[in-house]
Every structure is written in C-alpha cells, then in structure tokens.
Amino acid sequence: MFNQIRGIYSFDKVKKNIIEAKKMGLEIELFSIITKETFQKIDSTIDFAKKWGLPIHFSPVSGVPREFVEKSKAKSGKRRT
C-alpha cells in the first residue's frame, strides 16, 4: 500500500532505514493517514508497528469511521456496536 500511495517503490528502503535507526537507538514513530484504502490494511500496519516496538499515530480523513473499531473488525470495515 505504501508504494501504491506514494507512486514510487520505496517501502523496502523505508523499512530498512527504520530498522537501522532502531538499532542505533533512535526514537522512531509512525504516522498513518487513514483513507478508505489504508483502512483495509490497518491490521498489517499495526502488526508492523508492534513487531518493531514503534508507537503509531493514526489520522482519519473524511468518510472513515472515527469511533473505535476493533482490530478484528477493521478488515471488514465493521464498526464497533
């Protein structure tokens, strides 16, 4: 999704640099804009952040539910009831 949104194929390079920065002891935080497209991949974004111990911040855009969505329901776009 990263490469598709950016129009360039740089995710592997960004991922490598994040890992190297973490090894150097630098503090890294992820920022993700939630769109209709990225919302469908939110689980993998969260898993990536957890795997590397990175804090992650989400910013929603219009048309995306702003209330809490359970991780298991994020893929289907179902809202918490």
N, C-alpha and C positions, 0 to 999 in steps of 0.2 A: 504494500500500500504506500509506503514511504516514497519509493521510486516513482510510482504512478502519479502521485500528487505533485511531486517536485518536477517531473518531466525529465529527470536525469537518474542515472543508476548509481547512487551513492550510498545506499543503506549499508552495504558491507563495510565501506570505508568509515562511515559514522560509527557503526557498531564497534569496529576495531579500535577507533580512537577513544570511545567511551571506556572500553576495557583497559586500554593502556593508561588512560587518565586515572581510573580507579586504582590500578596497580601502583601508580605514582603517589597515591594518597590524596588526589584532588577530589573535591566535593563536586559531584555531578547531580543535576536534577533534570528530569524530563518534563517537557511541556507538550501537551497534545490538544489540538483543537478538535472537538467532536463535531463531525459532519455526518450526514446520512451515510456516507461511505465508510468513514473511520469507525463509526458506531458499531458496525458489523464485525469489526476486528478488535474491539476493545479488550476482549479476553486475552488475546495474544500480546497486546500492549502491556497489560497489567502483569502477565506472566514474565515478560522480558524485564520489566522493572523489578519484580520480585527476585528473579534469578540473579541480577547484578546488584541487588540491595540499593536501588535508586528510588528516591522519592519521585512521585509523579503528580503532576497537576493537570487537570482537565479544564478546558474552557469550552462550554457549549455554544453552538451557534443556533440561530432560529430554526424551528422545525424539528428539534430534538428534544425529547422529554427532559425537563430539568429536575424532576424529582428523582429520588433514589431508585436505581434499577439494580436488582440482584444480579451478580455476575453470571449465574447460571441462565438467567433470562435475557441477558444483554444480546446474545447472538440472535435471538428471535425478535428482539425489539419490544418484548413484552414489558409493560410497566408493572411495578410492584403494586399489589392491591391490598 
